[in-house]
Amino acid sequence: MRSARLLVTYLPTLLLALVLGTIIWATAVREPDPVQNVLIQVPLVPDMTPEQILLNNLPETVQVQIRAKQSILDQLSAGNYSAVVDLASAPYGQTTQLVTLQPPIEGAEEIVLFPEGVDVRLDRQITRDIPIIVTPQGNVAPGYVRNELSLDPPMLKVIGPESIVTRLVEARTNVFLDNAKETFSVTRRPILYDDQGNIVGTGTTNLSVDPETVSITIPIEEQEGVREKAITPRWVGDPANGYRLLSVTVDPITALVSGSPAVLDNLISVPTVEVDVDGLKQTTVSATTLDLPAGVTWEDPKPITVTVEIEPIKTSAVVTKPPEILALGTGLTATLGTDEVRVFLFGPLEILDSVIDDVNVVVDLFGLGTGTFVVEPSIIVPVESIEVRSFQPSQITVRISEIMTDTVTSTLGTLPLPLPVTFSAETPSLSRLATPWTQPLIPPYAILPEHW
């Protein structure tokens, strides 16, 4: 009886001790392996079928928050996991698909992905053959015909989203013939067009084209009974005296003519009507026409011009001229080291003969004072078409001095000249003279003061 009473009295205390002991045990057990949160980054991988095509871009990575025991987290490696979006069963068009972590983490208490879902735009990938349209630009040369062109390959294989590929109509390209005379071959990259006439580029529409280029061949043949022949200019007469004929050219240089094959095969060129060049002194352009033989017809008549290029006959001449002094300062006199300069000229014969007397040699002394100088003379020719090839001497020595004034200066003043002066033996400064001497002083002599 007493034992039962004691048990009832201490039961609450026993229960409290049991709870505390349990908590202490649980804490002691969990402390070495606590639950933690960790954030990792893994790549995002779409799971698709071969016929599917993704039209929009997905994030490259996804962040994953994992809550698990430390012992589990220690075994994790981000490189072993990926975030997968399952598109195999997704509908075509615009949808949002969930993202899951693969493989699953055993023992994790919580796994959260950021983002949990991604927007995707799916389409079905198809392949179609698209016809190629080639548009020739320009014409073949006159007298030639263009035959049916050929393509290699004749169609383009286009692979891409069904929504885009089904709207494609054709692939177009151009070729430029540029007066071709032989079979024309070129490689081109055709441009895709849709049913609205819009260009569809392959760079931003997930399209691929096989092959990217096409080879185009256009056979070109000479037209039967028609030939393109060179035009030969003809002229009569001679240029004026002192001039020569430099060249004769014709424009256009060919003409399209027709006739029997036998006549055309023997016809090397077609001549023009003669152009008169008699007495010409300058280049002349004249209109003319063809002088065709019998049985030959001019297929494309057009204006023909003949250019006759005339130039003067040039020769050389030597002229000797005395140099002329120019711009000599006031009160100065100049003496040149040469009396003549030989000038070598070159130019048209007709003009050269008429200007020889008008050639001048000038020595410019502008700004020079007294002294000795070496100056290059200037050759003045009144006609620009005459060329001065050289001249001798190429440099002239010039001696410049002052002109002496015609006055006598002494300590007594300035005396005008001429002045008769009498010298005698009694004159102190001239006592060496034996007899008296009377003589007027003439410039440029001067009487120095000490002679008085």
C-alpha positions as CSV (number, residue, x, y, z in Angstrom):
1,M,0.0,0.0,0.0
2,R,2.7,2.3,1.0
3,S,4.7,1.5,-2.2
4,A,1.8,2.4,-4.4
5,R,1.4,5.7,-2.5
6,L,5.1,6.6,-3.1
7,L,4.8,5.7,-6.8
8,V,1.9,8.1,-7.2
9,T,3.7,10.8,-5.3
10,Y,6.9,10.7,-7.5
11,L,5.3,9.8,-10.9
12,P,5.4,13.4,-12.3
13,T,9.0,13.7,-11.4
14,L,9.8,10.4,-13.0
15,L,8.0,11.4,-16.2
16,L,9.8,14.7,-16.4
17,A,13.1,13.0,-16.0
18,L,12.2,10.6,-18.8
19,V,11.3,13.4,-21.2
20,L,14.5,15.3,-20.3
21,G,16.5,12.2,-20.8
22,T,14.9,11.6,-24.2
23,I,15.6,15.1,-25.4
24,I,19.2,14.9,-24.2
25,W,19.7,11.6,-26.0
26,A,18.1,12.9,-29.2
27,T,20.3,16.0,-29.1
28,A,23.4,13.9,-28.4
29,V,22.5,11.6,-31.3
30,R,21.7,14.3,-33.9
31,E,24.6,16.7,-33.1
32,P,27.3,14.9,-35.1
33,D,25.0,14.9,-38.3
34,P,22.9,18.0,-38.4
35,V,20.5,19.0,-41.1
36,Q,21.8,21.8,-43.4
37,N,20.8,23.8,-46.5
38,V,23.1,24.0,-49.6
39,L,22.8,25.8,-52.9
40,I,24.3,24.3,-56.1
41,Q,24.2,25.3,-59.8
42,V,23.6,22.6,-62.4
43,P,23.2,22.7,-66.2
44,L,19.8,22.7,-67.8
45,V,19.3,19.9,-70.3
46,P,16.2,19.6,-72.6
47,D,15.0,16.0,-73.2
48,M,13.7,16.0,-76.8
49,T,12.9,13.6,-79.7
50,P,14.8,13.9,-83.0
51,E,11.8,15.4,-84.9
52,Q,11.4,18.2,-82.3
53,I,13.0,21.6,-82.7
54,L,13.2,24.2,-80.0
55,L,12.6,27.7,-81.3
56,N,13.5,29.7,-78.2
57,N,16.6,29.8,-76.0
58,L,16.5,28.2,-72.5
59,P,18.6,29.1,-69.5
60,E,22.0,27.5,-69.5
61,T,21.9,26.6,-65.7
62,V,19.4,26.2,-62.8
63,Q,20.1,26.8,-59.1
64,V,19.1,24.0,-56.8
65,Q,18.5,24.4,-53.0
66,I,19.0,21.1,-51.1
67,R,18.1,20.5,-47.4
68,A,19.6,17.3,-46.1
69,K,21.9,15.8,-43.4
70,Q,25.5,16.9,-43.5
71,S,26.6,13.4,-44.2
72,I,24.4,13.4,-47.4
73,L,25.5,16.8,-48.5
74,D,29.2,15.9,-48.1
75,Q,28.7,13.3,-50.8
76,L,27.1,15.7,-53.3
77,S,29.0,16.9,-56.4
78,A,27.3,19.5,-58.7
79,G,29.0,17.9,-61.7
80,N,27.0,14.7,-61.1
81,Y,23.6,16.4,-61.5
82,S,21.6,18.2,-64.1
83,A,18.3,19.9,-64.3
84,V,16.2,18.2,-67.0
85,V,13.1,19.6,-68.8
86,D,11.1,16.8,-70.4
87,L,9.9,17.9,-73.8
88,A,9.3,14.5,-75.4
89,S,5.7,14.6,-74.5
90,A,5.3,18.4,-74.6
91,P,2.8,19.8,-77.1
92,Y,3.9,21.9,-80.1
93,G,3.7,25.6,-79.6
94,Q,4.3,27.8,-76.5
95,T,4.2,26.0,-73.1
96,T,5.7,26.0,-69.7
97,Q,7.5,22.8,-68.6
98,L,8.6,21.7,-65.1
99,V,12.3,21.2,-64.4
100,T,13.5,18.2,-62.3
101,L,16.9,17.4,-60.8
102,Q,18.4,14.2,-62.1
103,P,19.4,11.8,-60.6
104,P,17.3,12.2,-57.5
105,I,19.1,12.7,-54.1
106,E,18.3,9.9,-51.7
107,G,17.6,11.1,-48.1
108,A,17.2,14.7,-49.0
109,E,14.4,16.4,-46.9
110,E,13.7,19.1,-49.4
111,I,14.8,20.0,-53.0
112,V,13.8,23.4,-54.6
113,L,14.8,24.5,-58.1
114,F,15.1,28.1,-59.3
115,P,13.3,28.3,-61.7
116,E,10.9,25.4,-61.2
117,G,9.6,25.7,-64.8
118,V,10.8,27.2,-68.1
119,D,8.9,28.6,-71.1
120,V,9.5,26.6,-74.3
121,R,8.4,27.0,-77.9
122,L,8.4,23.8,-79.8
123,D,7.9,22.9,-83.4
124,R,8.2,19.8,-85.6
125,Q,11.3,19.6,-87.8
126,I,10.6,18.8,-91.4
127,T,12.6,18.6,-94.7
128,R,11.4,20.0,-98.1
129,D,12.8,20.5,-101.6
130,I,12.6,24.1,-102.7
131,P,12.8,25.0,-106.4
132,I,15.5,27.4,-107.6
133,I,14.6,30.3,-109.9
134,V,17.5,31.9,-111.9
135,T,16.9,35.3,-113.5
136,P,19.5,36.3,-116.2
137,Q,20.4,40.0,-116.2
138,G,21.7,41.7,-119.3
139,N,22.2,40.3,-122.8
140,V,24.6,38.1,-124.7
141,A,26.9,39.8,-127.3
142,P,25.3,40.8,-130.6
143,G,25.2,37.8,-133.0
144,Y,24.9,35.3,-130.2
145,V,21.9,33.4,-128.7
146,R,21.3,32.1,-125.2
147,N,20.1,28.5,-124.8
148,E,18.3,27.0,-121.8
149,L,20.2,27.1,-118.6
150,S,21.0,24.2,-116.3
151,L,21.2,23.9,-112.5
152,D,23.3,21.6,-110.3
153,P,21.4,20.7,-108.1
154,P,18.0,21.7,-109.5
155,M,16.4,21.9,-106.0
156,L,17.6,23.0,-102.5
157,K,16.9,20.7,-99.5
158,V,15.7,22.9,-96.6
159,I,15.5,21.5,-93.1
160,G,13.8,23.5,-90.3
161,P,10.6,24.2,-88.3
162,E,7.4,23.1,-89.9
163,S,5.8,26.5,-89.4
164,I,8.5,28.2,-91.5
165,V,9.5,25.5,-94.0
166,T,5.9,25.0,-95.2
167,R,5.6,28.7,-96.1
168,L,8.7,28.6,-98.3
169,V,7.9,29.0,-102.1
170,E,11.2,29.3,-104.0
171,A,14.9,30.2,-103.9
172,R,16.0,33.0,-106.2
173,T,19.3,34.2,-107.6
174,N,20.5,36.4,-110.5
175,V,23.3,36.1,-113.1
176,F,24.8,38.9,-115.2
177,L,25.6,37.9,-118.8
178,D,27.5,41.1,-119.7
179,N,27.7,40.6,-123.5
180,A,28.9,37.0,-123.1
181,K,30.1,35.2,-126.2
182,E,30.7,31.7,-124.8
183,T,29.1,29.3,-122.4
184,F,28.6,31.0,-119.1
185,S,29.1,29.2,-115.8
186,V,28.9,30.7,-112.3
187,T,28.2,29.6,-108.7
188,R,25.6,31.4,-106.6
189,R,24.0,31.3,-103.1
190,P,20.2,31.4,-103.6
191,I,17.9,33.4,-101.3
192,L,14.8,31.8,-99.8
193,Y,11.4,33.5,-100.2
194,D,8.1,32.7,-98.5
195,D,4.5,32.8,-99.8
196,Q,4.3,36.6,-99.0
197,G,7.4,37.4,-101.1
198,N,9.5,38.0,-98.0
199,I,13.1,37.0,-97.7
200,V,13.7,34.2,-95.2
201,G,17.2,34.2,-93.7
202,T,18.8,31.0,-92.4
203,G,20.7,32.7,-89.6
204,T,17.8,33.4,-87.2
205,T,15.1,30.9,-88.3
206,N,16.7,27.6,-87.4
207,L,16.9,26.7,-91.1
208,S,19.6,24.7,-92.8
209,V,20.1,24.5,-96.5
210,D,21.8,21.7,-98.4
211,P,23.7,22.6,-100.5
212,E,24.2,26.3,-99.7
213,T,25.3,27.1,-103.3
214,V,24.2,26.1,-106.8
215,S,26.1,25.9,-110.0
216,I,24.5,27.6,-113.0
217,T,25.5,27.0,-116.6
218,I,24.1,29.0,-119.6
219,P,25.1,27.7,-123.1
220,I,25.8,30.6,-125.5
221,E,26.2,30.0,-129.2
222,E,26.9,32.1,-132.3
223,Q,23.7,33.0,-134.2
224,E,23.5,31.3,-137.7
225,G,24.0,33.8,-140.6
226,V,25.0,36.7,-138.3
227,R,28.5,37.7,-137.3
228,E,30.1,40.4,-135.3
229,K,33.0,41.9,-137.4
230,A,35.6,44.4,-136.6
231,I,35.3,47.9,-138.2
232,T,38.3,49.1,-140.1
233,P,38.6,52.9,-140.5
234,R,39.7,54.3,-143.8
235,W,41.1,57.8,-144.7
236,V,42.6,59.7,-147.5
237,G,45.0,62.7,-147.7
238,D,47.9,63.9,-145.5
239,P,48.0,66.4,-142.6
240,A,49.3,69.9,-143.1
241,N,53.0,70.6,-143.5
242,G,54.8,70.3,-140.1
243,Y,52.2,67.9,-138.8
244,R,51.9,64.1,-138.8
245,L,49.1,61.5,-138.4
246,L,49.4,59.8,-135.1
247,S,46.5,57.4,-135.0
248,V,43.0,56.7,-136.5
249,T,40.4,55.0,-134.3
250,V,36.8,54.1,-134.8
251,D,33.8,53.9,-132.3
252,P,32.2,51.4,-132.1
253,I,34.9,48.9,-132.9
254,T,32.6,46.2,-134.2
255,A,29.4,45.9,-136.2
256,L,26.8,43.1,-136.4
257,V,26.3,42.0,-140.0
258,S,24.4,39.3,-141.7
259,G,24.8,37.3,-144.9
260,S,25.5,33.9,-146.3
261,P,27.8,31.8,-144.2
262,A,30.3,31.6,-147.1
263,V,30.5,35.4,-147.4
264,L,30.7,36.0,-143.7
265,D,33.4,33.4,-143.2
266,N,35.6,35.2,-145.8
267,L,34.9,38.6,-144.4
268,I,37.7,39.6,-142.0
269,S,36.4,43.1,-141.2
270,V,34.0,45.8,-142.5
271,P,35.5,49.1,-143.7
272,T,34.2,52.6,-143.2
273,V,33.6,55.2,-145.9
274,E,36.9,57.2,-146.4
275,V,37.5,60.2,-144.1
276,D,39.5,63.1,-145.6
277,V,42.4,64.2,-143.4
278,D,44.1,66.4,-146.0
279,G,45.6,69.6,-144.5
280,L,44.5,68.9,-140.9
281,K,46.5,70.5,-138.0
282,Q,44.6,69.2,-135.1
283,T,42.8,66.1,-133.8
284,T,39.4,65.7,-135.6
285,V,36.4,63.6,-134.9
286,S,34.2,62.8,-138.0
287,A,30.9,61.0,-138.5
288,T,30.9,58.2,-141.1
289,T,29.2,55.0,-142.0
290,L,30.1,51.5,-143.2
291,D,31.1,50.6,-146.8
292,L,29.7,47.1,-146.9
293,P,30.4,44.6,-149.7
294,A,27.6,43.1,-151.7
295,G,25.5,40.5,-150.0
296,V,26.3,41.8,-146.5
297,T,23.7,43.6,-144.4
298,W,24.2,45.8,-141.3
299,E,22.0,44.4,-138.6
300,D,22.2,47.1,-135.9
301,P,22.9,50.4,-137.7
302,K,24.2,53.0,-135.3
303,P,26.3,56.2,-135.5
304,I,30.0,55.6,-136.3
305,T,32.7,58.2,-135.5
306,V,36.3,58.1,-136.7
307,T,38.9,60.0,-134.6
308,V,42.0,61.2,-136.4
309,E,44.7,62.2,-134.0
310,I,47.1,64.8,-135.4
311,E,50.2,66.1,-133.7
312,P,52.8,68.7,-134.7
313,I,56.2,67.5,-135.8
314,K,58.7,68.6,-133.1
315,T,62.3,69.4,-133.5
316,S,65.1,71.3,-131.7
317,A,66.9,74.6,-132.3
318,V,69.8,76.5,-130.7
319,V,69.6,80.3,-130.3
320,T,72.4,82.6,-129.0
321,K,71.2,85.6,-127.1
322,P,73.0,88.4,-125.1
323,P,71.9,88.5,-121.5
324,E,69.9,91.5,-120.4
325,I,70.3,92.9,-116.8
326,L,67.1,93.4,-114.9
327,A,66.3,95.2,-111.6
328,L,69.8,96.6,-111.0
329,G,69.8,99.0,-107.9
330,T,70.1,102.8,-108.3
331,G,73.7,104.1,-108.3
332,L,75.1,100.6,-109.1
333,T,76.8,99.3,-112.2
334,A,77.1,95.6,-113.1
335,T,79.6,93.6,-115.2
336,L,78.6,90.2,-116.5
337,G,81.0,87.3,-116.9
338,T,79.7,86.4,-120.3
339,D,78.5,88.2,-123.4
340,E,76.1,85.6,-124.7
341,V,74.0,82.5,-123.6
342,R,73.2,79.6,-125.9
343,V,69.6,78.3,-125.4
344,F,68.5,74.9,-126.6
345,L,64.8,74.8,-127.6
346,F,62.4,72.0,-128.5
347,G,58.9,72.2,-129.9
348,P,56.7,72.2,-133.0
349,L,58.7,73.0,-136.1
350,E,56.1,75.5,-137.4
351,I,56.1,77.5,-134.2
352,L,59.8,77.2,-133.4
353,D,60.8,79.0,-136.5
354,S,58.6,82.0,-135.7
355,V,59.6,82.6,-132.1
356,I,63.4,82.3,-132.2
357,D,63.8,86.1,-132.5
358,D,61.5,86.7,-129.5
359,V,63.5,84.6,-127.0
360,N,65.1,86.6,-124.3
361,V,67.8,85.9,-121.6
362,V,67.4,87.9,-118.4
363,V,69.7,88.2,-115.4
364,D,67.6,89.4,-112.5
365,L,69.7,91.4,-109.9
366,F,66.8,92.5,-107.7
367,G,67.9,93.0,-104.1
368,L,71.6,92.6,-104.8
369,G,74.1,95.1,-103.5
370,T,77.8,95.6,-104.3
371,G,80.0,92.5,-104.6
372,T,80.5,89.5,-106.8
373,F,77.6,87.0,-107.3
374,V,76.7,83.9,-109.3
375,V,73.2,84.2,-110.8
376,E,71.2,81.7,-112.9
377,P,69.7,83.5,-115.9
378,S,66.0,83.2,-116.8
379,I,64.9,82.2,-120.3
380,I,61.8,83.9,-121.6
381,V,59.9,82.1,-124.4
382,P,56.6,83.8,-125.5
383,V,54.9,80.5,-126.5
384,E,54.1,77.7,-124.0
385,S,54.4,74.9,-126.5
386,I,58.2,75.6,-126.9
387,E,60.3,73.8,-124.3
388,V,63.6,75.1,-123.0
389,R,65.7,71.9,-122.8
390,S,68.9,73.6,-121.5
391,F,71.1,76.7,-121.7
392,Q,74.8,77.4,-121.4
393,P,76.3,78.8,-119.3
394,S,73.7,77.7,-116.7
395,Q,75.1,80.3,-114.2
396,I,76.7,83.8,-114.8
397,T,79.1,85.6,-112.6
398,V,78.1,89.2,-111.9
399,R,80.3,92.0,-110.4
400,I,78.3,94.9,-109.0
401,S,79.9,98.2,-107.9
402,E,78.9,101.7,-107.2
403,I,78.9,104.5,-109.8
404,M,81.5,107.2,-108.8
405,T,79.9,110.7,-108.5
406,D,81.4,113.5,-110.7
407,T,82.3,115.9,-107.8
408,V,85.6,116.5,-105.9
409,T,85.4,116.3,-102.1
410,S,88.2,118.0,-100.0
411,T,88.6,119.5,-96.6
412,L,87.7,122.8,-98.3
413,G,84.3,121.5,-99.5
414,T,82.9,120.1,-102.7
415,L,84.0,121.5,-106.1
416,P,82.1,121.1,-109.3
417,L,83.8,119.3,-112.2
418,P,85.4,119.8,-114.7
419,L,87.8,121.9,-112.6
420,P,91.2,123.2,-114.0
421,V,93.8,122.6,-111.4
422,T,97.4,123.9,-111.7
423,F,100.1,121.8,-110.1
424,S,103.7,123.2,-109.7
425,A,106.9,122.2,-108.1
426,E,106.1,124.7,-105.3
427,T,103.0,122.8,-104.3
428,P,104.1,121.0,-101.1
429,S,102.2,117.7,-101.7
430,L,103.3,117.5,-105.3
431,S,106.9,118.8,-105.1
432,R,108.0,115.7,-106.9
433,L,106.7,117.1,-110.2
434,A,109.5,118.8,-112.2
435,T,107.3,121.2,-114.2
436,P,103.9,122.9,-113.7
437,W,100.8,120.8,-114.9
438,T,97.4,122.1,-115.6
439,Q,94.7,119.4,-116.4
440,P,91.0,119.2,-115.8
441,L,89.9,116.2,-113.6
442,I,87.6,113.8,-115.3
443,P,85.5,111.1,-113.5
444,P,85.9,108.5,-112.1
445,Y,89.1,110.0,-110.6
446,A,89.0,111.8,-107.2
447,I,91.6,114.0,-105.4
448,L,92.2,112.7,-101.9
449,P,92.6,115.4,-99.2
450,E,96.3,114.6,-98.6
451,H,97.1,115.5,-102.2
452,W,96.1,119.2,-101.7
